[in-house]
């Protein structure tokens, strides 16, 4: 047998080739393992960065929501941005209810159950808020006027021994910041009608005040008052004789202005144009037969406790009886005294009005007057005296005269009881003595009448 012996040089070549093959085989595996470890570390870092980014985005969202809540215009003390404010003349702001808790509200609130979180309970307060419930409703009032009569029969005035003489329903509200509307409905035994219904514009240029609708004409003092505002049970003879049973009330336009003239004086001028239809006084014959009226009033404070008012009125229209013109003129003076220290216990007011009637439709002028004095001698008690005199329109040589005494008890501003004794001499030969009784009562919010 031949023995095989390897040459040492071949052995070295084999080792060299083995080393080269090991390098080319093992190096890629090592590189793959190192690359794998590097990729794992990079992905972990990416996940951490993404998580941090998500947390930052959530924080930004929460911050934005907080800012929006702080900017909300309904939050107390905050105002909307200037560009979001729009002028709305008809919008009415409702008064917020008092933050004072209602007694018993906390006791009525449900308590959370063990398995129910506290913030999951909605406590709803259904209590009524008066200012919100009436924000779009007008002020409404109803006034009853009950009149009773005893004594001799009056052939010139038909009056039931006892009757609810009139019920007045008043509705008043602002139309917008520039005007206020007023409606007065009169309900009597004859039926119901709109006594007055007009809109009053209070912010006109040149400090003017205007009324448009059906209203009482600004003639003297008594004609502008509603029956429940009179200090007597009845109206003076000269008013019913010259101004009709209902007074000068017509549809038209009235414009007035206050004029300060210095020296503690105040002058008011009024010009009015009416349709020309007043029952028993004016009657329009042609489309242009309107009824015109002008009135001047001068007011002055005498002292801190007293003042005086002088007025003059002139009205002209078409007479109801004929086609000619009828003219009415009048002058009035009012004196008031009310001490500041005892204003609820003592006061005094006197009124005097003089009327003159004439015009183309009448051959002679006629005139009349009334004069009254009312004294408050206790907190709820007043006493009054009134004298009347009037000439007849068809025959000024014949006149009626009257005198009346009144006693008024006012339990509150919502009610009053009045009794009066009246003696009237008609045409100089018919005397009538009457005892009158009146009860006035009102409900609801009734606005102040013309001063």
C-alpha positions in Angstrom: 0.0 0.0 0.0 1.1 3.3 -0.7 0.7 5.8 2.2 -0.7 9.2 1.4 1.1 12.1 2.8 -0.1 15.7 2.4 2.4 18.3 1.6 2.6 21.0 4.3 2.3 23.6 1.7 -1.1 22.2 0.7 -2.2 22.2 4.3 -1.5 25.9 4.6 -3.5 26.6 1.4 -6.4 24.7 2.8 -6.4 26.7 6.0 -6.2 29.8 4.0 -9.2 28.8 1.9 -11.2 27.8 5.0 -10.6 31.2 6.6 -11.7 33.0 3.5 -14.9 30.9 3.3 -15.6 31.4 7.1 -15.3 35.2 6.7 -17.7 35.4 3.7 -20.2 33.1 5.5 -20.1 34.4 9.1 -19.8 38.2 8.3 -23.3 38.5 6.6 -24.9 36.6 9.5 -23.2 38.9 12.0 -24.2 41.9 10.0 -27.8 40.7 9.8 -27.9 40.2 13.5 -26.5 43.7 14.2 -28.9 45.3 11.7 -31.8 43.5 13.3 -30.9 44.9 16.7 -30.5 48.4 15.2 -34.0 48.2 13.6 -35.6 47.2 16.8 -34.1 50.1 18.7 -35.2 52.6 16.0 -38.8 51.4 15.9 -39.0 51.7 19.7 -37.8 55.2 19.5 -40.4 56.0 16.8 -43.2 54.6 19.0 -42.1 56.7 21.9 -42.0 59.9 19.8 -45.5 59.1 18.3 -46.8 58.7 21.9 -45.4 62.0 23.0 -46.9 63.7 19.9 -50.3 62.3 20.7 -50.0 63.6 24.3 -49.1 67.0 23.0 -52.0 67.1 20.6 -54.4 66.1 23.4 -53.0 68.9 25.6 -53.5 71.4 22.7 -57.1 70.3 22.3 -57.8 70.7 26.0 -56.2 74.2 26.0 -58.3 75.2 22.9 -61.5 74.1 24.6 -60.6 76.0 27.7 -60.0 79.2 25.6 -63.3 78.8 23.8 -65.1 78.4 27.1 -63.5 81.6 28.4 -64.5 83.5 25.3 -68.1 82.3 25.5 -70.3 85.6 25.5 -72.9 84.0 27.9 -70.4 83.6 30.7 -70.8 86.2 33.4 -68.5 89.2 33.0 -67.5 88.4 29.4 -68.5 90.4 26.3 -68.6 89.1 22.7 -66.0 90.3 20.2 -66.8 93.7 18.7 -67.4 92.2 15.3 -70.1 89.9 16.6 -72.2 92.7 18.2 -75.2 93.5 16.0 -77.7 96.2 16.9 -81.1 94.7 17.5 -83.7 97.4 18.5 -86.5 94.9 19.2 -84.4 92.6 21.5 -85.5 92.8 25.1 -83.0 91.7 27.8 -84.6 89.6 30.6 -83.6 90.3 34.1 -81.6 87.5 35.7 -83.2 85.9 38.8 -81.6 86.6 42.2 -78.8 84.2 43.0 -80.3 83.8 46.5 -81.1 80.1 46.9 -84.8 79.2 47.2 -85.6 77.8 50.7 -86.1 74.1 50.5 -84.5 73.7 47.1 -81.4 71.9 48.5 -83.6 69.5 50.4 -85.6 68.7 47.3 -82.5 67.9 45.2 -81.9 64.1 44.7 -78.9 62.6 46.5 -76.5 60.4 44.5 -76.6 56.7 44.9 -73.4 54.7 45.7 -73.1 53.5 42.1 -73.9 56.9 40.5 -71.3 59.7 40.3 -72.3 63.1 41.7 -71.7 64.9 38.4 -74.2 62.7 36.6 -77.2 64.2 38.4 -79.0 67.1 36.7 -80.8 69.4 39.2 -83.4 71.4 37.2 -85.0 74.4 38.9 -88.5 74.8 37.4 -89.5 77.7 39.6 -91.1 80.6 37.7 -89.2 83.8 37.0 -91.8 86.7 36.7 -89.5 89.0 34.8 -88.9 86.4 32.1 -92.5 85.2 31.8 -93.8 88.7 31.0 -90.9 90.1 29.0 -92.9 90.0 25.8 -96.3 90.8 27.3 -97.6 94.3 27.9 -98.5 95.7 31.3 -102.2 94.8 31.8 -104.6 96.3 34.2 -108.3 96.3 34.8 -110.1 99.0 36.7 -113.7 98.8 37.9 -115.8 101.9 38.5 -119.0 101.2 40.5 -121.4 104.1 41.1 -124.5 104.2 43.2 -127.1 107.0 43.6 -129.8 107.9 46.0 -132.1 111.0 46.3 -134.4 112.9 44.0 -135.0 111.9 40.4 -132.9 113.8 37.9 -134.8 114.4 34.7 -131.6 115.7 32.9 -129.3 112.8 33.8 -130.4 109.1 33.6 -128.4 107.1 36.1 -129.2 103.7 37.6 -129.4 103.5 41.4 -126.5 101.1 41.3 -124.3 99.9 38.5 -120.8 99.0 37.4 -120.6 102.2 35.4 -117.4 101.3 33.5 -114.6 98.7 33.3 -111.4 100.0 31.9 -108.8 97.5 30.5 -105.4 99.0 29.9 -102.5 97.5 27.9 -99.2 99.3 27.8 -95.8 98.3 26.5 -92.7 99.6 24.7 -92.8 98.9 21.0 -89.0 99.6 20.7 -86.6 102.0 22.3 -88.2 104.9 20.5 -91.9 104.4 21.1 -94.5 103.1 23.5 -98.0 101.9 22.7 -101.1 102.3 24.9 -104.6 100.9 24.6 -107.5 101.6 26.8 -110.7 99.6 26.3 -113.9 101.0 27.9 -116.6 98.4 28.8 -120.0 99.9 29.8 -123.6 98.8 29.8 -123.9 100.0 26.2 -121.0 97.8 25.0 -117.3 97.9 24.6 -115.1 100.3 22.6 -111.6 101.5 22.3 -111.5 104.6 24.4 -107.9 105.3 23.5 -105.3 103.5 21.3 -102.2 105.2 20.2 -98.4 105.0 19.8 -96.3 107.6 21.6 -92.9 108.5 20.0 -90.6 109.7 22.7 -87.3 110.3 21.0 -88.0 112.4 18.0 -85.6 115.1 16.6 -85.7 118.6 18.1 -86.9 117.1 21.4 -90.4 116.6 20.1 -93.0 114.1 21.5 -95.7 112.7 19.2 -98.7 110.5 19.5 -100.6 108.9 16.7 -103.9 107.1 17.0 -107.2 107.6 18.9 -106.7 109.7 22.0 -108.1 112.3 24.3 -107.5 115.8 23.0 -105.2 118.1 25.1 -108.0 120.5 25.9 -107.8 121.9 29.5 -107.3 119.5 32.4 -110.4 117.3 32.9 -110.7 116.2 29.3 -107.3 114.6 29.5 -108.2 112.5 32.6 -109.8 109.1 32.6 -113.0 108.7 34.8 -111.1 106.7 37.5 -108.5 109.6 37.8 -111.1 112.3 38.6 -111.3 113.6 42.1 -115.1 113.5 41.9 -117.8 111.0 41.2 -119.1 112.9 38.1 -117.7 115.5 35.7 -118.4 119.2 35.9 -121.5 120.6 34.1 -119.5 122.7 31.7 -117.4 119.7 30.5 -120.4 117.6 29.7 -122.3 120.5 28.1 -119.5 121.7 25.8 -117.3 118.7 25.3 -119.9 116.0 25.0 -120.6 112.9 27.2 -117.3 111.2 26.4 -115.2 114.4 26.0 -113.0 115.3 23.1 -111.7 112.0 21.8 -110.8 111.4 18.2 -108.3 109.8 15.8 -105.5 112.0 14.9 -101.9 113.2 15.4 -100.5 115.1 18.4 -97.1 116.8 18.5 -95.7 118.6 21.6 -92.5 120.0 22.9 -91.2 121.2 26.3 -89.5 124.7 26.1 -87.4 125.8 29.0 -87.7 129.6 29.3 -85.6 130.3 32.4 -86.7 131.7 35.7 -87.9 128.4 37.0 -90.6 128.3 34.3 -91.3 125.5 31.9 -93.5 126.0 28.8 -95.1 123.2 26.8 -96.7 123.7 23.4 -99.0 121.1 21.7 -100.5 121.1 18.2 -103.1 118.4 17.2 -105.1 117.5 14.1 -108.0 115.1 14.4 -110.4 113.4 11.9 -113.2 115.7 13.0 -115.8 113.3 14.4 -116.7 113.9 18.1 -120.2 112.9 19.0 -122.3 115.9 19.8 -119.5 118.4 19.2 -117.8 118.1 15.8 -119.1 116.3 12.7 -117.1 116.2 9.4 -119.2 117.3 6.4 -116.4 117.3 3.8 -113.2 115.2 3.6 -111.2 118.2 4.8 -113.4 119.2 7.7 -110.8 118.3 10.3 -110.7 119.3 13.9 -107.7 121.4 14.9 -106.4 122.1 18.4 -103.6 124.1 20.0 -102.6 124.1 23.7 -100.1 126.0 25.8 -99.1 125.1 29.3 -96.9 127.2 31.6 -95.5 125.4 34.7 -93.6 126.9 37.6 -92.4 125.7 41.0 -93.2 128.3 43.7 -91.5 126.6 46.5 -90.2 123.1 47.2 -93.7 122.2 48.4 -95.9 124.0 45.9 -96.3 124.7 42.2 -98.7 126.4 39.8 -99.8 125.6 36.3 -101.5 127.8 33.7 -103.0 126.6 30.5 -104.8 127.8 27.4 -106.6 125.8 24.7 -108.3 126.5 21.4 -110.2 124.0 19.2 -111.9 124.5 15.9 -114.0 122.2 13.7 -117.3 121.7 12.0 -120.4 121.9 14.2 -122.5 118.8 14.5 -125.8 120.7 14.2 -125.0 122.8 11.2 -122.4 123.3 8.4 -120.7 126.2 10.1 -117.6 126.2 12.3 -117.6 125.6 16.0 -114.9 127.1 18.2 -114.0 126.2 21.8 -111.5 128.1 23.9 -110.5 127.5 27.4 -108.2 128.6 30.2 -107.2 126.6 33.3 -105.2 127.2 36.4 -104.0 124.5 38.8 -102.3 125.0 42.2 -100.7 122.1 44.1 -99.3 122.0 47.6 -97.6 118.9 49.1 -95.1 119.3 51.9 -92.1 117.1 51.5 -91.9 116.2 55.2 -95.5 115.0 55.4 -96.4 114.3 51.8 -98.3 111.1 52.6 -100.5 112.9 55.2 -101.2 116.4 53.9 -101.8 117.8 50.4 -104.0 120.4 48.7 -104.9 120.9 45.0 -107.3 123.4 43.4 -108.5 123.5 39.8 -110.4 126.1 37.9 -111.3 125.9 34.2 -113.2 128.5 32.1 -114.8 127.6 28.7 -116.0 129.8 25.9 -118.1 128.4 23.1 -118.8 130.1 19.8 -118.4 130.0 16.0 -120.1 130.7 12.7 -122.8 128.1 13.4 -123.9 130.0 16.6 -125.4 133.4 16.9 -124.2 134.0 20.5 -121.3 132.9 22.5 -121.8 130.9 25.7 -119.5 130.2 28.6 -119.1 128.3 31.8 -116.6 127.3 34.5 -116.0 125.0 37.4 -113.7 125.5 40.4 -112.7 122.9 42.9 -110.5 122.4 46.0 -109.4 119.0 47.4 -107.6 118.7 50.8 -106.0 115.7 52.2 -106.3 115.9 56.0 -105.1 112.4 56.9 -103.1 109.6 55.3 -106.1 108.0 53.6 -108.7 110.7 53.8 -109.6 113.6 51.4 -112.4 116.2 51.4 -113.4 118.3 48.4 -115.7 121.0 47.2 -116.7 121.9 43.6 -118.8 124.8 42.2 -120.3 124.6 38.6 -121.8 127.1 36.3 -122.6 126.8 32.6 -124.7 128.6 30.0 -126.8 126.7 27.5 -125.5 126.5 24.0 -128.9 127.1 22.4 -129.8 129.9 24.7 -127.0 131.5 26.7 -129.4 133.4 28.8 -130.3 130.2 30.5 -127.8 128.6 32.8 -127.3 125.6 35.1 -125.5 125.8 38.5 -124.3 123.2 40.9 -122.4 122.5 44.1 -121.0 119.3 45.4 -119.1 118.0 48.5 -117.0 114.8 48.4 -115.3 112.6 51.0 -112.8 110.1 49.8 -111.2 107.1 51.6 -108.2 105.5 50.0 -107.1 102.2 51.6 -104.3 101.9 49.1 -103.4 103.0 45.6 -105.4 100.2 44.1 -108.8 101.1 45.6 -110.8 104.1 46.9 -114.3 104.7 48.2 -115.9 108.1 47.6 -119.2 109.6 48.6 -120.6 112.9 47.5 -123.6 115.2 47.9 -124.6 117.1 44.8 -127.1 119.9 44.4 -127.9 121.0 40.9 -130.2 123.9 39.7 -131.2 123.3 36.1 -132.4 126.3 34.1 -133.0 128.2 37.3 -136.2 126.4 38.3 -135.5 122.7 38.8 -133.4 121.7 41.8 -132.1 118.2 42.3 -130.4 116.9 45.4 -128.5 113.6 45.0 -126.2 111.4 47.1 -123.6 109.7 45.1 -121.4 106.7 46.0 -118.4 105.4 44.2 -116.0 102.4 44.6 -112.9 102.2 42.4 -110.7 99.1 42.3 -107.9 98.0 40.1 -105.7 95.0 39.4 -102.5 94.7 37.4 -99.8 97.3 36.5 -101.4 100.6 35.4 -99.1 103.3 34.1 -99.2 106.9 35.2 -101.5 109.3 33.4 -100.8 112.8 32.2 -99.7 115.1 35.0 
